[in-house]
Amino acid sequence: MTRTTSTGTGRTQAERTAVTRAKLLDAAVGSLVELGYARTTTQVIAKRAGVSRGAQLHHFPTKESLVVAAVEHLVDKRLTEILEASPDPERGLDVLTDAFRGPLFHAALELWVAARTDPTLHEAVIPLERKVSDALRVGCLEIMGDRMGPDGIDLSIELARGLAVAALMRTPESDREIRERLLPVWKELVMK
């Protein structure tokens, strides 16, 4: 049970716990993006977060639990940001493809690749992937409304993910060119 009493620092135990967890989650994402899954360790994450190894172990007893929680935290944060921005439905596919860029996508990609050959991580990532897919569907429905049906949304999520993976091997210029060329075709296919 989390205590809510205040200490000499003016923060409650619950507030200190939330701050420590946030530091660990942010450090885990940063490590996944910068170092990759293989070189990310709980010791590296604790050091980056500026917390003791004991504090890290108290909140996240395994590397898998920490990195999965970090990506899940980022998914929730990113979805909230996107929906609060109230994007224009005409730009819905642009918003979706943009969701597959940056730290969230790179951290998640690290987990997907590592999970392919790590059974423990694979088991931990399955519920996360369901949550990510559900968040993407909810976000698309919120943005697109009745302009796109469920199959169009699912197809768009898969295409956006594939486009993002392929972009890792392109220059920014060639990626921009292919998006500018293909997004209108894609919109024509899936928009009502």
Residue pairs with C-beta under 8 A, 6 or more apart in sequence:
2 13
2 14
2 17
3 12
3 13
3 14
4 12
4 13
4 14
5 12
5 13
6 12
7 13
7 16
9 16
11 19
17 59
20 49
20 51
20 55
20 59
21 59
22 73
23 49
23 50
23 51
24 45
24 46
24 49
24 51
24 55
24 56
24 59
24 60
24 66
24 70
25 66
25 69
25 70
25 73
25 74
26 49
26 70
27 45
27 46
27 48
27 49
28 40
28 45
28 66
28 67
28 69
28 70
28 107
29 70
29 71
29 73
29 74
29 103
29 104
29 107
30 48
30 103
31 39
31 40
31 44
31 45
31 48
32 40
32 67
32 70
32 71
32 106
32 107
32 110
32 111
33 103
33 106
33 107
33 110
35 44
36 110
37 67
37 110
37 111
37 113
37 114
37 121
38 114
40 63
40 67
40 110
41 63
42 53
42 56
42 57
42 60
42 62
42 63
42 66
43 53
45 56
45 66
46 52
46 53
46 55
46 56
49 56
56 66
59 66
60 66
60 69
62 120
64 120
64 121
64 124
65 124
67 107
67 111
68 111
68 121
68 124
68 125
68 128
70 107
71 104
71 107
71 108
71 111
71 128
71 132
72 128
72 131
74 103
74 104
74 107
75 104
75 108
75 128
75 131
75 132
75 135
76 135
78 99
78 104
79 135
79 138
79 139
82 95
82 99
82 139
82 143
83 139
83 142
83 143
87 95
87 143
89 143
89 144
89 145
89 147
92 140
92 143
92 144
92 147
92 148
93 156
93 160
93 183
93 186
93 187
93 190
94 183
95 139
95 143
96 136
96 139
96 140
96 143
96 156
96 157
96 160
97 160
97 163
97 164
97 179
97 183
99 105
99 136
99 139
99 160
100 160
100 161
100 163
100 164
101 164
101 167
105 164
108 132
109 165
111 121
111 125
111 128
112 125
112 129
114 121
115 121
115 122
115 124
115 125
116 122
133 157
136 157
137 150
137 153
137 154
137 157
140 148
140 153
140 156
140 157
141 153
144 153
146 192
147 191
147 192
148 156
148 190
148 191
148 192
149 192
152 189
152 190
152 191
152 192
153 190
155 190
156 186
156 190
159 186
163 178
163 179
163 182
167 175
170 178
